[in-house]
Amino acid sequence: MSNGEENMKNALSAMVVSLVGALTLSACQTTKEAAMLPPSEPMAPAAMPQSYKAGDTFVTLWSSGENVNVEVISADEDSYTFQNAGSKCANTRSRQLDFYAPIKGENCSYGSITREISNIKGSLWPLKVGNTTSFDVKITFNGSRTYNASCEVTTEAHLSLPYGEDDVYQVVCKDGIHNITSYYSPAKQAVVKYRFLRLNRSEPYVDYEVVSINRK
């Protein structure tokens, strides 16, 4: 093989290695952050649903690769409570602020926690880009403390999710110690992707996507 052919071969090999590395990095990044495209068509404002009822089940895919089966064990017009299969930990979420952290956790590995919401100003519903809300949160866990939190509907997007392609609203909530990003599907009437990040950590504490929903 001539020197010219050898140089060309080495250059092509380097290009292939570089391309594979770039594709691998891109794949790793998209499993952590949602790869968002514009919605397939303009989205109408989404009304607040009374979606989950006792007995409903859904499956979530966590960033670790684990599938988790979840059951709604109780629900009323203001909130719903769910448990992961095989766990005694019960989390309660506010329907109005489904994009924020659970308002109650009981029998969990960390113990129990409550988040009492008050002084709500503004509303996210019906969901529309630009809508904001702010509220006070009194957290009771190893003592109590109060934070001011806010949420905003930041954008519309088209996501590739485990159950297929879907148009969603992105909602970002902040309380000074957490950044929480939720993706709400009007078609599914549910949050279908959820990332809960503590500001003092580089990796999300909670990071999952919905695989399927089975309503009674």
N, C-alpha and C positions, 0 to 999 in steps of 0.2 A: 504494500500500500504506500502511495506517495505521501510526502509531507502535507501536501494540500488536502488530500483525501482524509488523512488522519486528523488534521485540524478541523475539517468540516464535521467529521464524526463526533469529535469532542464537543464542538459547539452545539450540535443537535442534542447530544446527551444532556448537556447543561440546561438547554431550553426545556427538555422534557421534565427533568428533575424540578426545575423552577416552577413549571406549570402544575405539576402534581402537588407541590408544596402549597401553591396558592389556592388550588381547589380544596385541599384538605383544610387549610385555615378557614376558608370561606364556609365550608360545611360545619366546622366547629362553631363558628360565630353564629350561624343561623339557628343552631339548636338552642342558643342562649337568648338571642334577641330575635324578635319577630321580624321576618323579612317582609316588609309591607309594600304593597302596590296600591295605586288608587282604586277606589271601589269600582265594580263593574258597571254601575250606573248610579246616578245621584240618589242619596239616601234620604228618605223622609224621616222627620223626627219620630223617635221610638217612645211609645207610652210605657209607663212602668207596669210590668206584668205581675200577676199573682201566679207565678209559674210553678214553683215547686210545692208539692203537697206531700203529706205523710205517705210513705210507701213508695214514692218515686226513687229511682236508682240512677246513678250515672257512673261512668268509668273515666278516670283521669290517668293521663300518661305524664309521669314526672320526669324532670330533666335527668334523673339517674337512670332512666330507662324502665322503671318499674310501673306496671299498671296497677291502679288501686281502685277497688270497687267501693262505692259510697252509697249510703242509704239515708234518705230523709226520714227521721224518726218522729218529728212533730213539726207542725206549721200552723201559723195563724196569719191574719191579714198584714201584720207588721214584720214578721220574722219567720225564719225556718231554722231547724236544728238538724244536723247531720252527723253521721259517724262513718269512719272508714271501717271496712270489713275486718273483723277480728280485733278491733280496738274498742276500749271502753271510753275513750276520749270523745266528748260530744262538743261540737262547736255550733254556736248560734250566730246567724248573720242577719243584719237588718236588710229588709227589701229595699228601702229607700237608699241606703248607703251600702249596697252589696259590693261595691268596688273597694271599700275600706276593709280594715281588719275585722275579724269576728268580734261581736260585742260581748261574747261570753265563751269561755272554754272551761270544761269541767272534766275531772278524772283524767287529765292529760299527763304526759311524762314530766312536764314542768310543774304540775299541780293544777291550780285553777286560777282563772283571770277573768275580770269583768272590765268592760269599757262602757262607761255611762256617757251617752251622747246628749248634749244640751246646747241651747242657744244656736240652733240651726238658722243660718241666713242664706237665702237664695235656694235654688233647686236645680238639679241636673235634668230633671224630667219635665216634659218629654225630652229625651236625649237629642242634643243638637250641638254641633261644634261651637265652642265659646261659652256654653253654659257652665256656671261655677256655683259652688256652695262652700260655706265655711261653718265650722262648728267647734265646740269645746269637747274634749274627751277627758273624763276622769278615769284613770286606770288604777284598778285595785289589784296589786300583785306585790307581795312583800312590802306592804305599805301602800300609800296612794299618792298620786301626783296628777296634775292636770296639764294638758297640752292644748294648743290651738291647732286645728287641722283644716285642710282645704282640699277640694277635689275639682277637677276641670275636665270637660270633654274636649280633648285636644285635637283629634283628627278623625277622619273616616279612612278606612283602609280595606284592602282585599288580602286575606291571609290564606295560606295553605295549612290546613289543620288535619289532625288524624282522621276526622270524619269526612274531609273533602274541602273544597274551596268555599269561602264564605266572605261576605261583606260585613264589617264590624265597625263599631265605634271604639276608639281608644280613650280610656279615662285614667288620669293620673292623680293620685292622692298623696299628700305629704303632711307629716305632722312634726317635723323637726328631727325625728329619730328613725323614721321609715320612709321609703319611697315605694309606693304600690302602684303597679301598672296593670290595668284590667282591659280585656277586650270583650265587648258585649255584642252578641249576635241577635239582631231583631228576629231573624228566622228561627233560631233556637229558643229565643226568649230567655237567654241565660248568659252569664259570663263564661266564655269558652277558652280563655287563656288568662293566667293570673301569675304575676311575679311580685313577690313580697321581699323587698331588699332592706336590710338594716344598714344604716349609713356607715357603721363602723366595721362592716364586713364587705369583702369583695364579691362573694358569691351569694345568690339569693337564698333566703331562709326557706321560702316556698316558691316553687316554679313548676307549674303543670299546665297541660292542655287537656281539653275534654275530648274523649274518644267517642262516647255515645251517651245518649240520654234516653231513659225509659220511663215515661210518665204513666201513672195508673189511669 
